[in-house]
Amino acid sequence: MRVLVLGGDGYLGWPQALYLSKKGYEVAVFDNQARRHFDLKHSFDSLVPIRLLQHRVERWQQLTGQSIAVYHGDTTHYESLAKAVADFQPEAMVHFAEQRSAPYSMIDREHAFHTQYNNVLGTLNIMYAIKEIVPDCHLVKLGTMGEYGTPNIDIEEGFIEIEHNGRTDVLPYPKQPGSFYHLSKVHDSHNIMFACRVWGVRATDLNQGIVYGASTYETELDPDLATRFDYDQIYGTALNRFCTQAAVGYPLTVYGNGGQTRGYINIKDTVRCIELAIESQPNAGEYRVFNQITEWFSVSDLAEKVGRVARRLGLDVQVRCIPNPRVESESHYYNVVHTKLLDLGLEPHLLDDDEIESMVRLSMKHRDRIDTRLIKPTVDWRNSENHVDYAESEPAQLAQV
């Protein structure tokens, strides 16, 4: 099968391309290098050094004999997208090509606008490319569990049966997104579901939890194949941030009381879930939703786990609660139905001490690359004009080995 990975140079897109290539799929990636441009502009960097896309592709072919085609373009520019789709003729399209940070989307009007413009209109272009060029292509779209928010009832997989005034219907599960980024994903879901209904497009919407892990079996083959590891306050997850903080003696910063609970999934399971979705192709006109998580934790749970493992490694770890820059419930009910991918054959990698230790050790190995200025949160959900200058003008305060 021919699979086009949109956003194939990113944290998830690149390992996904390698995974599918190793499995025998004919793979192409489409990317505009937006994340790399952001890093250059604001003096951000991956904890783990990453090579340029073309070098990665060449190294993969040297190691495995498998080729990956590369298309440079932007999903918001329909001509470049349509050209790639027409040339490659994908049978499945995996869509990672979106601005993926909630804090980024809440910086100010400009960043909120870019997030929604890039994500919503880019996805709309993809739907039209499928309709007009490859109508039988299966869209596998990466959504987010953040679409649901934290309701006081169980979170179903995409749909819920409602009884009202003596009548029942199965309707999309109510959405309570917590940022302009999460709102963009909700808009995507509505647009995709509409395209399936009126055009007969086939799509799988994967509401994914927070992904952790620095590598997959494929990226571990060679350092040149490494994917990025973000620890900063814009793109880094709480778990990544805690591991790097522990490595440099920076207190683990828990937002608010730490009761915020979210779903999590190992990156090795993410690439497998995408394959399972591709293999179980929906019918024409069918819109499916899978909740792509394996377990859930509160922020305090993660801090406790990282602290315990780091202290066992001889690190002096402190936990500090700081004012929460986000507007969110800090104590809430959280129970998620996530059976569909398990039914398709997913065998989860769960978050254990060995996994956390590997992330802490990786942070210790590269701690000379950790810029502690990038850890403290500077984006306030309540302030719509943060005007953050991430890099500032002073020299980078890199951690000392």
N, C-alpha and C positions, 0 to 999 in steps of 0.2 A: 504494500500500500504506500502511496505517496502522501507524506505528511508535511505540511508547511507550518513551522513554528514561528508565530509572530511574537516579536520581542525575544528572539533566540540568542541574544547576547547577554541576557540578564541573569540574576541570581537563580531563578528557576528555569528560564528558557534554555540556557546553555546546557545544564545537566539533562534536561528533557530531550534535547536534540541528540546528545550522546547516547542516552539510554535507548531511544528508538532506533538510532543507527546501529547500535550493538545488537539489537533484536532483529535486524534485517529489514527494517523499513527504509524506504527511499526518502531521505530527509533534506529539507531546505530550511534556512532561517531567513527571516525578514526583520530588519532592525534599523533604527535611525540613530543609534548611539547616544540617545538623549541622556541616559544616566551617566555616561562617561563625561559628557559635556558639563553636567551639573557638578561633578566632582572637580573638574578642572577649574570651573568658574569660582567655586566656593572653598577650594582647598580641602575637600573631603578625599578620603581614600579608603579602599577596602583594607581590612586588617591583614588579609592574605593577599599577597601580590597576584594580580591577574594580568594575563597577556592580552594583546590585541586580538580581535575576533579572527582576522585572517591567519594569524600565527596559530591560534588555537585549532582552527580547521585543518591547517597543514599538518600540525603535530598529530592530530587524530588520524589523519590518513596515513601518516608514516607508521603509527603504532598498530593500526588495525586493518589498513587497506580499504577502509570505508570512506567514501567521499560525502561531504555535506555541501550543498550548494548555498551560496550567500547572495541575498538580494538586499541592497541598501535602499531604504525608503521609509516613508512615514504613513501611518494608517490614515492620517487626516488629509493626505494628498492622494486623492483617488486615482490619479493617473499612474503614479508609481506602484501603488498597491495592485491595481488592475493589470498592469503589465506583468508583475511577478506572478499573479494568479493565472493569467492566461498562458504564461510561459511554462510554469511548473505543473499546472493542472492537478492541484491537490485533491485527494479523495477525503482527506480530513485536514482541518485547520485547527491548530491549538493556539488559543489567543491569550498571550501574556503581555501584549504590547500596550500597557497602560501605566499611567502615573500611579504608583502603588502606596503612597505615604499619606496617612491621615494628617500628621502634623504639617506636612508640606501644604496640604490643601487648606489649612487654617491660618496660614501666615498673614495673608491680606487678600484684598480683592483680586489682585493680579494672579496670585497662585491658585485661588479658588477657581477663577475663570479658566486658567490653563488646564487645571485638573479636569473640569467638566468638559471643556472643549475637546481636549485630547481623548478622553475616555469615551464620552458619549458619542461624539461625532465620528471618532475613529471606528468604534464598533458599528455605527450605522453604515459607514463606508464598507466595512467587511460584509455586512448583510447584503448590501447591494452587489458587491463583487460575487458573492455566492449566487445570488438570484440571477445575475446577468451572464456569468461566465461558467460557473461550475455548480449548477442547481442541485446535483446529487451529493455535493460535499457535506460532510458532517462537521459542524462547528462545535468544538470543545472549548468552552469559555470559562476562564478562571474568575469566579465570583468571590464572595467573601462572606463568612459567617457574620461579619459586622452589619450586613444588611438587616438582620433580624433584631439587633439590639439585645436588650436583656429583659424580655417580658416575664411576667410572673406566672407563666404557664410553660409547659414543655414546648420546645422548638421542634416542629415536625420538618420533614424533608421537602421543603418547597411549597407544599399545599396543606390545607387543613379543611376538615369537614365542618361546616357551619349549619346550625339549625336556628332558624329565625322565623317567628310567627307561624310555626307549624310546617315550614318548608325547609328542605336541606339542600346544600350544594357543596361541591368541593372547589375551594377558591385559593388563590395564592395566599401564602402565609403573610400576615400583616408585617410591615417593615417599619423599624424604628432606628434608622441609621444615625451614627454619632458624629459624622463629619461630612464635609463636602465631598471628600473622597468616597466615603461609603454611600452617599447619595448618588454619586455617579454610577456606582455598581447597581443600585436599585433601578436607575433609569435604563441601564444596559439590559437588565433582566426583563423589564417591560417591553423594550424594543425587540428583543430576541423572541420573546413569547408571541408578540404580535406578528413578527415575520414568519414564524412557524405556522401560525393560524391562517394567515391570508396568502402566503406564498408557497406553503408546503415545504419550507426549509426544515431540516432535521438538526436539533441542537441539544447539547448536554451542558447545563449550567452547574458548575462545581463550586458550591459555597464552601470555600476552604478556610480552615482555621489558621492560626499563626504557625508559620513554618520555622523549624529549627534544624540545626545540623549544618556542618561546614562542607560536607562532601557526600558524594554517591560512590558506588563501586566503580563507576566509569571515570569520575574526576580523580579518583585515587590512583589511577594508572600512571600519572605523570604530573609533576608540579605545573607544567605548562597548560594543563587542562583544568586547573583549579577554578572554582566559581567564587564569587565575591562573598565577603563576610562583613556585614555592616553592624557597627556598634554605636553609631552616633544617635543623637536625639531626634533626628528627622527620619532616617530610614532603619535604624537599628531596633530590633525587638527587645523587650525587657530581658529575656533570657540571654541574648547576645551581650547586652549592655552589662548585665550582672557579671558574666564571665570575664569580660575585659576589665571591669572595675576591680574585681577580686585580684586579677593578675598584677595590677599596678598600685594596690593599696588604697583605692578610692572607695569610699563608703558606697554600699549598694543602695541606690536611690529608689525608694518605694514611693510612688505617687499616692498621696492621701493615706487612707488606712490600709491599703493593699488588698482589700476584699474583692476588687474587680476580677471576675472570673471569665476566662476565654477558652475556646477550643484550641488544641495544638495538634501538630502532625510533623513527623520526621520527614526530611526532604527525600529520603529513600522511598518513603511511602507515597509522597506526592508524585514522583515520576511513574510509579507503578499504577497509581489511581488513574492517571491520564491514559496509560495503556489500556487499562480495564475499560475505560469509557470508550476508547476508540474501537476496541474489539467487540463491544456490545452495541453496535450501531443502532440508533433509534429509527423508527419508521419515518417516512416522509411526512412532514407536518407535526411530528412529535417533539414536544418540549419537555425535557427531563431535568430534574434537579436532584443532585446528590449532595449531602452534607459531608464534606471531605475533612473529617477530623478523626482522631483515634482516642483522645482523652482530653480532660480539661483541668486547669489549675487556676488558682488565684495568683495575683502578683506576689503576695506574701508567701504562698507555697513555693514559688520559684526562688525567692530570696533565701528561704530556709534551706532548700535543696542545694543551691549553689554554695551558700555559706558553709554547710556541713562538709561538702566535698572539698572545698578550697582549704578549709582548716586542716583537713586530713592531709593535704599536700604541704602543710607548713605555712600557709598564707594567713596574715592577720586580716580578718574580714569583719567589718562592722556594717550594720544595717541602719540606714537613716530614712525616716519618713519625712517627706517634703510636701509642701502645698501642691495639690493636684492642679496642673495647668489645664486639664481637660474638664469638660462638663459631662459627667457620667455618674451613674450609680456606683457607689463603692461597696455597698452591701446589697446583694440581690440573689434571687433564685436563678439557677442555671442547670437545665437538664436538656440534652440534645439527642434526638433520634438520629442515628447514623448507621443504618443497617444495609443500605443498598450496595455500597462498595464492598462491604464484608460478604454479602451474598454473592457478589461477583468473583470473590476469591482473594480479597486483600488480606494479607497476613501482617499485622502491624508491628513496627518497631516502636516499642514504648520507651518513654523517657525514664532511664534508670541512672544510677550513679556513674556507671561506666561511660555513658554518653556525655553526661555533664563533665566528667573528668577530662574527656578528650577535648571538649571545648575550652575548658580552663587551661589545659596544657598548651593548646594551640594559641591561646591568648598570651600565655607566658612566653612561648617561643617567639612571638612577634610583638612583644610589648614595646619594643623600641619604635614601633610604628603607631602607637596609640597616642592620639592627640586629645588630651583631657579636656580641652576647651569645648570639644564637640559633644560632651556627655551631658552637661547641665541643660535642662529644658529651657528654651527661650521663646517658644510659641505658646501663647495664651489663648485658649478657645474664646475667652470673653472679650478679647481685644481684637477687633477685625483689621487693625493696621499695626502689625508687630514691627514691620520694617527691619527684619533681622539681618544683620551683617555677620554671617557665620564665621568668616575667616578673620574678621577684624583687621587691624593693621599691625598688631604686634607679632613677633616671631612665634611660631608654633611651639606650644608647651608639650613637647613629646616626653613620654615617660622614659625615665632612665633605667637601663638594665642593671 
